[in-house]
Amino acid sequence: MIERWLTIVPLAAGCAAGAPEWAADGPPYEGVRIEIGAPEPAVLELKGAWLSDDGGGSGVDAHAVVPGAPPLDVRGARTTWDFRASAMVFEGQVVATRGDVRLTCDRLEVSYAGARIRTAIAAGSVEVSRGARVATGDSAVLTADDGKVVLTGDPRVSDGPNVLEGASITLYLDDERLECASCRLVVQGAAVAPLRP
C-alpha cells in the first residue's frame, strides 16, 4: 500500500506505444503525475509510466520539480523509483538545474525524505556549471544539507583558460568556494603577467 503523503494521478490510461524493454512487464499509463510529501510536494511528471502496488515503478520522459528557493528541476529520458526506499534514479541525458547552477550526467540516483533531497549521486560525463565556470568529472556526490558536491574521476574546474585539476574537487554551491586534493593549477594570460608600477 502506498503511504498517505504520496499521490499518483494517471492523467490518461492506455496502451503506451513503444514500451521500453526494461519496463515492459508493468501496466502502462500515459501522462502520470506523482506528488511526494506535503504541504509543498515534490512533483514528478512522466509521459509514460509502469506502476506497481509496492510503491515502485518506472517511466519515460521524466520531469521532477522539488520545492525550494530556488526549486530544483530534474529531467531525464527515463526513471525508476522505489518509494518505500525513498530512492529515485534518472537516466539518459539527465539535466538538473537549481537557480544558476546546472548539472548534466548520464545517471542521477537520488535519496530523499518527504519532499526533501538528502543526497544525489551523479555518474557518467558529469558536468556542473555556473556562468563561465565549468566543473567536470566521472562522478559526483551532492549532499543537500551543506550544498556540497564532491567530484571524482579526473575532476577539473575551468574558468576561461584557467584550469584546476586534482584527485578530488569539492564545490560548495551556496558560498561559491572549492577545495581540491592533490591539485594542479594552470593559469594563463594576464593573470600571470608581472605587475607594472
C-alpha positions in Angstrom: 0.0 0.0 0.0 1.3 3.5 -0.9 1.6 5.9 2.0 -0.7 8.9 2.6 1.8 11.6 1.6 2.1 10.2 -1.9 -0.4 10.9 -4.6 -0.3 9.2 -8.0 -2.6 10.5 -10.7 -2.6 8.7 -14.1 -3.9 11.5 -16.3 -4.8 9.2 -19.2 -4.7 5.4 -19.0 -4.0 3.5 -22.2 -1.6 1.5 -24.2 1.8 3.2 -24.2 3.2 2.6 -27.6 6.9 1.6 -27.7 7.1 0.4 -24.0 10.7 0.2 -23.1 12.1 -3.3 -22.7 13.3 -2.6 -19.2 9.7 -1.9 -18.0 7.6 -3.9 -20.5 6.0 -6.1 -17.8 4.2 -3.3 -15.9 0.8 -1.8 -16.6 1.2 1.1 -18.9 -0.2 4.6 -18.2 0.2 7.8 -20.1 0.6 11.3 -18.6 1.3 10.4 -14.9 1.8 13.0 -12.1 3.2 11.9 -8.8 3.3 14.2 -5.8 5.7 13.3 -2.9 5.5 15.0 0.5 3.3 17.7 1.9 2.3 20.5 2.3 4.5 21.7 -0.6 5.1 18.4 -2.5 7.8 17.5 -4.9 6.2 16.7 -8.3 7.2 14.0 -10.8 5.6 14.1 -14.3 6.0 11.2 -16.7 5.0 10.8 -20.4 4.5 7.1 -19.8 4.7 5.0 -16.6 4.6 1.5 -15.2 3.3 1.4 -11.7 3.5 -1.4 -9.1 1.4 -1.9 -6.0 4.6 -2.0 -3.8 5.4 1.7 -4.3 7.9 1.2 -7.2 7.7 1.9 -10.8 9.4 3.2 -13.9 8.7 5.8 -16.5 9.8 7.7 -19.6 10.3 11.4 -20.3 10.6 12.2 -16.6 10.4 15.8 -15.2 10.7 16.4 -11.5 10.4 19.7 -9.6 11.5 19.8 -5.9 10.3 22.8 -3.9 12.8 25.2 -2.5 14.3 28.7 -3.0 15.1 28.3 -5.9 13.4 25.0 -6.8 15.3 22.1 -8.2 14.3 20.9 -11.7 15.4 17.5 -13.0 14.8 15.9 -16.4 15.7 12.6 -17.8 14.8 10.2 -20.6 13.7 7.5 -18.1 13.3 7.0 -14.4 12.8 4.2 -11.9 11.7 4.6 -8.3 11.1 2.8 -5.0 9.0 5.0 -2.7 9.5 2.6 0.2 13.2 3.0 0.0 12.8 6.8 -0.7 15.0 6.4 -3.8 14.7 7.5 -7.5 17.0 7.1 -10.4 17.1 9.3 -13.6 18.9 8.0 -16.7 19.6 9.2 -20.2 20.7 12.8 -20.8 19.9 13.9 -17.2 19.7 17.7 -16.7 19.3 19.2 -13.2 19.1 22.9 -12.6 18.7 25.0 -9.4 18.9 28.7 -9.9 22.1 29.4 -12.0 23.7 26.0 -11.3 23.2 23.3 -13.9 24.3 19.6 -13.6 24.3 17.2 -16.5 25.2 13.5 -16.4 24.2 10.0 -17.7 22.7 8.8 -14.4 21.5 10.5 -11.3 20.5 8.5 -8.2 18.5 10.5 -5.6 17.6 9.6 -2.0 15.1 11.8 -0.2 12.9 12.3 2.9 9.4 13.6 2.1 9.9 16.3 -0.5 13.5 17.0 0.6 16.5 15.5 -1.2 19.2 14.1 1.1 21.9 13.0 -1.4 22.3 12.7 -5.1 24.9 10.6 -6.9 25.7 11.6 -10.5 27.6 9.2 -12.8 28.9 9.3 -16.3 30.1 12.6 -18.1 29.3 14.7 -15.0 29.3 18.5 -15.6 28.4 21.2 -13.1 28.3 24.7 -14.5 27.6 28.2 -13.1 28.2 31.0 -15.5 31.6 30.7 -17.2 32.9 28.2 -14.6 32.6 24.5 -15.5 33.5 21.5 -13.3 33.7 18.0 -14.8 34.4 14.5 -13.6 33.4 10.9 -13.9 31.1 11.0 -10.8 29.9 13.4 -8.2 28.1 13.2 -4.8 25.8 16.0 -3.7 24.8 16.4 -0.1 21.8 18.7 0.1 22.2 19.8 3.7 25.5 21.6 3.1 25.2 22.2 -0.6 28.5 20.3 -1.2 29.4 18.5 -4.4 32.4 16.2 -4.4 33.7 15.4 -7.9 36.0 12.4 -8.6 37.3 10.6 -11.6 39.7 13.1 -13.3 37.8 16.1 -11.9 38.7 19.6 -13.2 37.3 23.1 -13.0 37.8 25.6 -15.8 37.2 29.3 -15.7 38.0 30.6 -19.2 41.6 29.5 -20.0 42.4 28.7 -16.3 42.1 25.0 -15.2 42.3 23.3 -11.8 42.7 19.6 -11.7 43.0 17.2 -8.8 42.3 13.8 -7.3 39.0 15.2 -6.0 37.4 18.6 -6.1 34.7 19.7 -3.6 32.4 22.5 -4.7 30.4 24.4 -2.1 27.4 25.7 -4.1 26.0 28.1 -1.5 29.1 30.2 -1.0 31.0 29.7 -4.3 34.2 28.2 -2.9 36.0 25.0 -3.6 38.6 22.6 -2.1 40.9 20.4 -4.1 43.1 17.4 -3.1 46.4 16.8 -5.0 45.9 19.9 -7.1 47.5 21.2 -10.2 46.5 24.7 -11.4 47.2 26.1 -14.9 46.8 29.8 -15.1 47.0 31.6 -18.5 47.1 35.1 -19.9 47.1 38.3 -17.9 46.7 36.5 -14.6 50.4 35.6 -14.7 51.8 38.8 -16.2 54.2 40.8 -14.0 52.8 43.7 -12.1 53.7 47.1 -13.6 54.3 50.1 -11.4 
